[in-house]
């Protein structure tokens, strides 16, 4: 997808584990236009880093939505609410690549929440 390889399909009932610094890619499948929320639950943040980025791609990578958040904001949101999350609206009824990367130092659980929406 988008000339890239993703680690897995992920939906509302699943999650992935990982460690930052690093990057990852997942695929979500939509049956209708939806808001796709990506949530990170961090454990043991040892350094906040400088930047965390999440990119949601429309089918065929014809368009994308990018969220770049500085490290201090990621750590502050995670510490105050227990989760760092961002979302984007995707229009195509198909498979979508979501990529993410950060130089923050921590382990994480990441889940995706898909909410059908009318745009």
JORA-V150068 format. One record per run of one state. SS is the DSSP state (a for helix, b for strand, c for the rest). FROM is the first residue (numbers start at 0). TO is the last residue. If there is no record, write none. Layout:
BEGIN
((SS:FROM:TO) (SS:FROM:TO))
END
This chain:
BEGIN
((c:0:6) (b:7:8) (c:9:13) (b:14:28) (c:29:32) (b:33:46) (c:47:49) (b:50:56) (c:57:57) (a:58:60) (c:61:62) (b:63:69) (a:70:80) (c:81:82) (b:83:89) (c:90:93) (b:94:115) (c:116:118))
END
